[in-house]
Amino acid sequence: MEKMKETETGGNDCRFRQTIWTSILRAKDRSSPGYRSAAEYLVSSYWKPIYFFIRRKGYDIESAKDLTQSFFAVFLEKDFMKSVERGKGKFRTFMLAALNHFLSKELERKNAQKRGGSKIILSLDFARAETEISLEPAGGETPEKILLRSWAQITLEKAMENLRAELASRKQQVRLDIFETFLSAKKEEHKHTYGALARKFSTSETDVRNCLHRVRRRYKELIEAEIMKCVSDANDVKGELDELFNALS
């Protein structure tokens, strides 16, 4: 393979350009131009952790589905968003407090008629989520820990999707292939993969090392960018990053 050019992965204009707090605040106003995209981001980022949390609270599958749908209907349509103010910390913490409040109210209304009619029905892949939750460690873990791990996994997935799109747009597919092949190896095998990767992609070990250094750095930046969307202060990013990797360890 031709020697990889010494160009940087990513760019200076991609990091921390906009936080999700802007969109969250827009989501408080359904007439806002940014409402739809903000609502979609919130749902895509948080529905699965919330579903896992509810299931770990002891609800059966159908009840958890209904409660997840109902929570977002209430969250986006009613009063929860009114109490969101930039500067109040992590949005994830606020979301969890709102969820616990919602579930406590649901217990009070457990004998009431189920919501219907105007309730928003979201297109959520509960079947796939149920497969994933069945693979989660079950013993002794709190719903909060399950929610945190799910949030961490989704954050990594979003960052990887952005990395793939970025490298594809820059015609750097080989860098992505090397990186994903490296990630697929077991941790204890990483130190032995440089030569194998060099042979597989017809390049040198030096090029492989340089590639992995740049792509890993960019991947971390994209993870940080995802985290930044849901904190109110850039100074919170390091703590959130540590919490993310602790949740996955």
Steps between C-alpha positions, in 0.01 A plus 500: 500500500622851429642673806225682683527875478591690814172687514296554810180309559210732572531875512508801726141599428335180622554503877241643739330715235157467659368346817173312528401748772410742220270239353365400840400856570338516158309182583321695771316684223315278254472792256879543489667413167740271688235311695472195276873437465554559873223258593635237261849530649370468854295192417777329301755563777292408802214266418702180534670588830160599635339177379780297664458700821127430510550129429757477782242661727304178462244590235413239241571555131161639400475727802853630439418572136188692597680691774789595270261632237293681763805654665613663177149615421480670840861620490470669161141618521452616857685656788838329534674712236387821669737434788805447276742789524848516356751489784316244711755228431471175306192449292523127576459577872198715430352229278542236772333722759212561260469127435489411870236768555299365208516140627393603849199676350425194289490285813245738645291462186557126449129428514409785268413452136800473268587800289367500150375721224746789486801310637803522275598157372872490431661259258736319738664162446398338828559148366866572434535680832359198681763281335770740619373522856497121524877515449552750782657375825206442732643441844469786743516785251273794565272647233714814520814304406320335210382841378852640525654211305235523230560875470874434470451241227269725300747788534777282356271382220413856402867601504591200283223583252639853475854367456391268219319782321792738542764259372278398209451862400877549507557182297694346788324164507825313550561687826156395621558139393829487691342657808194273504715192442717609792197553725362157417812332637497398865679743728776256584566451130540869413875504552532223240273652235718773348699263283188305403321823406798618298500173304121501458493854362832481315665781692763546767466462875598867532207600279269279704616657826463852359155419365379355829638794693313753285173310473489414870562866583219608267267231639562633851424854379172381353410321824573822688287692250206267571550544874523877459152502351350394831696698757461866583872574546801388297682444830263208568617303195800331661294376793233371265762330284643324805150397605428368151803272492445389861147398403639280223784345700 
